[in-house]
Amino acid sequence: MLEIRLARSADFEKIWPIFHEIVSAGETYAYARDTNQDQGFQLWMTLPRQTFVIEENGEILGSYFIKTNQSGGGDHVCNCGYMVSSQARGRGVASMMFAHSQNIAKDLGYLAMQFNFVVSTNESAVRLWTQCGFDTVGRLPKAFHHPAHGLVDALIMYKWLAN
Amino acid sequence: MLEIRLARSADFEKIWPIFHEIVSAGETYAYARDTNQDQGFQLWMTLPRQTFVIEENGEILGSYFIKTNQSGGGDHVCNCGYMVSSQARGRGVASMMFAHSQNIAKDLGYLAMQFNFVVSTNESAVRLWTQCGFDTVGRLPKAFHHPAHGLVDALIMYKWLAN
């Protein structure tokens, strides 16, 4: 039985191994690979507007944040980031978090969701977000330095949420 | 005789009227229209990596900042923002600042420059950046709430700087 709930500060102890595995690999997120736990807490728990965890029997399988993507005249568009534990991949955990985040975004009054930097070689992410209704509205040539593939493109993906 | 130099903290007293006029109009920058002077200082002077002013006989005609657009695998792409005093428009001040910023960007080791959010109705900006060699690599539908035109698109513009 999977449950999604707001993250508490103490949850970061269990989020950190997931965050660290993904970020230190340097293949999908534009965070420094040597981001430490305090910096990770800042990025994942403090800067966003809200952070959630998805858990099963008290074990955290993944986490996501939601924040406002631009201020002022751009503040009706939100941005989210999602991470899933490597042990929990292939179970639809990211899809479940996305569905939840889309409802939260609407509840918070956002009209659209934008992903600023989807690494083009992260094919499972591109496929998932496309299935979730996102359009690829931009492509940044050679904007990401992939540890194995060198300079690769990053995509901007966008979904209008309002009717 | 126009000169571009690094901004000092005290310069913000003279930058602020330019910043305030542009930001309070709410037509071109995704900053809150009621951004106050302290918040403006933070956005323009503190958060960026470097901030410059362009002056003539001790009078500041404009200012720009440069910063890293993404961390980690994205940290070879910079972002800049430019503001020109309404009294100094039409004199090529923005072009001069851009030429300067492009050299600074290369000196700092950046390989590309990205503008994340060019409001599509800001035609003079779109024209200028296109003339300066930027490609429009993305379009965010209805991502900006313009005070006169309602929801309008924002553009992502990108220029590769390295050879």
Boltz contact constraints between the chains, C-beta under 6 A:
constraints:
  - contact:
      token1: [A, 26]
      token2: [B, 73]
      max_distance: 6.0
  - contact:
      token1: [A, 30]
      token2: [B, 70]
      max_distance: 6.0
  - contact:
      token1: [A, 30]
      token2: [B, 71]
      max_distance: 6.0
  - contact:
      token1: [A, 30]
      token2: [B, 72]
      max_distance: 6.0
  - contact:
      token1: [A, 30]
      token2: [B, 73]
      max_distance: 6.0
  - contact:
      token1: [A, 30]
      token2: [B, 74]
      max_distance: 6.0
  - contact:
      token1: [A, 31]
      token2: [B, 71]
      max_distance: 6.0
  - contact:
      token1: [A, 31]
      token2: [B, 72]
      max_distance: 6.0
  - contact:
      token1: [A, 32]
      token2: [B, 71]
      max_distance: 6.0
  - contact:
      token1: [A, 32]
      token2: [B, 72]
      max_distance: 6.0
  - contact:
      token1: [A, 70]
      token2: [B, 30]
      max_distance: 6.0
  - contact:
      token1: [A, 70]
      token2: [B, 117]
      max_distance: 6.0
  - contact:
      token1: [A, 71]
      token2: [B, 30]
      max_distance: 6.0
  - contact:
      token1: [A, 71]
      token2: [B, 31]
      max_distance: 6.0
  - contact:
      token1: [A, 71]
      token2: [B, 32]
      max_distance: 6.0
  - contact:
      token1: [A, 72]
      token2: [B, 30]
      max_distance: 6.0
  - contact:
      token1: [A, 72]
      token2: [B, 31]
      max_distance: 6.0
  - contact:
      token1: [A, 72]
      token2: [B, 32]
      max_distance: 6.0
  - contact:
      token1: [A, 73]
      token2: [B, 26]
      max_distance: 6.0
  - contact:
      token1: [A, 73]
      token2: [B, 30]
      max_distance: 6.0
  - contact:
      token1: [A, 73]
      token2: [B, 144]
      max_distance: 6.0
  - contact:
      token1: [A, 73]
      token2: [B, 145]
      max_distance: 6.0
  - contact:
      token1: [A, 74]
      token2: [B, 30]
      max_distance: 6.0
  - contact:
      token1: [A, 74]
      token2: [B, 143]
      max_distance: 6.0
  - contact:
      token1: [A, 74]
      token2: [B, 144]
      max_distance: 6.0
  - contact:
      token1: [A, 77]
      token2: [B, 143]
      max_distance: 6.0
  - contact:
      token1: [A, 117]
      token2: [B, 70]
      max_distance: 6.0
  - contact:
      token1: [A, 137]
      token2: [B, 138]
      max_distance: 6.0
  - contact:
      token1: [A, 137]
      token2: [B, 139]
      max_distance: 6.0
  - contact:
      token1: [A, 137]
      token2: [B, 140]
      max_distance: 6.0
  - contact:
      token1: [A, 138]
      token2: [B, 137]
      max_distance: 6.0
  - contact:
      token1: [A, 138]
      token2: [B, 138]
      max_distance: 6.0
  - contact:
      token1: [A, 138]
      token2: [B, 156]
      max_distance: 6.0
  - contact:
      token1: [A, 139]
      token2: [B, 137]
      max_distance: 6.0
  - contact:
      token1: [A, 140]
      token2: [B, 158]
      max_distance: 6.0
  - contact:
      token1: [A, 143]
      token2: [B, 74]
      max_distance: 6.0
  - contact:
      token1: [A, 143]
      token2: [B, 77]
      max_distance: 6.0
  - contact:
      token1: [A, 144]
      token2: [B, 73]
      max_distance: 6.0
  - contact:
      token1: [A, 144]
      token2: [B, 74]
      max_distance: 6.0
  - contact:
      token1: [A, 145]
      token2: [B, 73]
      max_distance: 6.0
  - contact:
      token1: [A, 156]
      token2: [B, 138]
      max_distance: 6.0
  - contact:
      token1: [A, 158]
      token2: [B, 140]
      max_distance: 6.0
